[in-house]
Structure formats: structure tokens, C-alpha cells
Amino acid sequence: MKILVIGLGSMGKRRIRLLQIINQDMEIIGVDSDVERMKQVEEEFGIEVRESLDGALSEHGIGCAVISTSPLSHASIIHKCLQVGIHVFTELNLVPDMYPENIHLAEQKNLVLFLSSTFLYRDETKYIIEEVSRASSPLNYSYHVGQYLPSWHPWEMYRNFFVGDKRTNGCREIFAIELPWLVKAFGEIQSFHVMKSKNTSLDIDYDDNYILLLEHSSGNKGMLAVDVMSRKAVRNLEVFGENLYLSWDGTPEGIQKYDYENGAVEKINLYQKVDKLAGYSDFVVENAYKNELASFLEAIHEKNSKRMIYTFQDDLEILKVIDEIEGN
């Protein structure tokens, strides 16, 4: 089976590298309108590249596509891929454009429509979800995720990629990354109170920091702080209740659980091997990106979309919550 990787920026390159690890015999074709990117990927990964998406989609034997372009372009590309009968994996969309149409088309053609939700594939978040599910009483949590916007892609101006656009802004992306696993862990969001503002001199037309107080249907409560103004990249979580205390600093080695019976802090080791790339923060672990690609390929092989742990329909609900957060 041939697989298209559409968009050869940083995420497209990541997906190609991981696909080659998953299956060295897989035939990967890269697609991008930027000639320099095409040349770079061709040389670095030894794959064929195409400049025309329509031309690539018309080639014989294409079985699936990984869409790694900017979010606002996803909807139409997804639709094109589904129309020609190929399975789709897409990065975060951040907007619900054409969701009903594409969900219906995938169902009609019996195709896998797979949405990235990387943090649901992180061993740390899976551990936290399991620990929270075993708690015998409601829990509270405090969680701060922040990173200075110009440091996201230091090789390009933040105004020149999707986080500079109000519809797909940096805070919105953080919410779209974090809320799916927080809802999985702590329950559906029943109500929230939000404080937000623009505190920086960044050339953006959206709020650069949010503080939310969240009440979940399970009785759990949380404080979630999200921003693109923190000069130090930070991901700090504390979960606390009568029978559970744990903390996480966002790194693979950073989960700690308090053993209240013995009065000791236990460091939780979850990984045999951590795959990381130079130039990214300590929070960025390649294992989860690989795991979700493997799940996508398994769903295709088994012809079972129900294997997906996060769907477009799930994402539609999360995006509605984010819209409410931004609109308040």
C-alpha cells in the first residue's frame, strides 16, 4: 500500500520518519507545493515527492493519506482524499469546517477517518487517567501549560504559520491538545468560569492567556491555565484528593505519586525507551506520535474504525467547548 504524506513541514517530516520506523517496506510519497521542502524531504528520507495533490491522488495503489498541512486547509484535503476512496489520518484541525460532510462521507465509503490526539497516546496521560479512575473520592487538579509563542517555531516568524491566525491561534491549539485527555481523565465538562486577556506585546489579535475554573460531571474540579506568554516552556500538573496525590512536569520521567501510607514520594517510570528529537522541548516525546500512527494503520488493516479512541465526533464536542471558552 502506498501512503501519501501531504504537507512536508516539521509535522510532515515527523510523520515520514515514524512511518519508516513502523514499516520500512511502506512506500511513502510526499506532497508539497514548496519546491525547497520537496527537495529536502527527497534527500533526507529517500522518498518520492509530488508537487500536485490532485496528481498524487490519481496514482494507482494509494491506500491512505496523512495530512500535515496548516489546519485551515485540512477540510478540503480530507474531502478530496475520501472522495477518491482512501483512508485519512489528519493532524489537529482546530476548526470544525466540513465535519458533518466528511464524517458522513467516510461512513458512506467505509473509510477510516482518524484524527490525531497525541496526548491520549502518551504513557504519562494514560497512567494519570487510570489513577484518577481508581480514586475513591472526587479530585481537584491544577494544570498550567504555557510557552512563548515566538519559540514555537524558532525557524520562522509566528505570524507566518497557523498560530498567528485568530481562528487557529496558539491558545486554541493548546486547548485542543489538552482538553481531550483531561475530559477522559476527569469527566465531561459541566461548567466553567474563564478569565482571559492579552498581556504581551506580541503582534496577535487574540488573547494570549487564559485561566479556567472547571467543574466536571464526575464531581472533579480543576484549574487550567493556558498561555502563549510563558518565557519558559512549562507543563505542570498536580492532582490531589483524599486518597491520591500525583504530579507531572510534562516530561517522560516527570510523574511522581505520593505514597501517603509510607509518607514517601514515588517516581513513576513508564518508558523502556524514550524517542526524542534534538531541537524540541523536553515535553515532546516521539513515542506517542508513533503510537497513534500505528493505531491508524491497525484500524485500516482490521477495517474497524471503532478502535479509534478519539473521533471527529468527539472533537466536534471539544471544539464547541473551546468556542465557548474563547467567546466568554
Secondary structure by P-SEA (a helix, b strand, c coil): cbbbbccccaaaaaaaaaaaaacccbbbbbbcccaaaaaaaaaacbbbbbccaaaaaacccccbbbbcccccccaaaaaaaaaabbbbbbcccccccaaaaaaaaaaaacccccccccccccaaaaaaaaaaaaccbbbbbbbbbbcccccccccccccccccccccccaaaaaaaacaaaaaacccccccbbbbbbbccccccccccbbbbbccccccccbbbbbbccccccbbbbbbbcccbbbbbccccccbbbbcccccbbbbbbcccbbbbbccccccccaaaaaaaaaaaaaaaaacccccccccaaaaaaaaaaaaaaaac
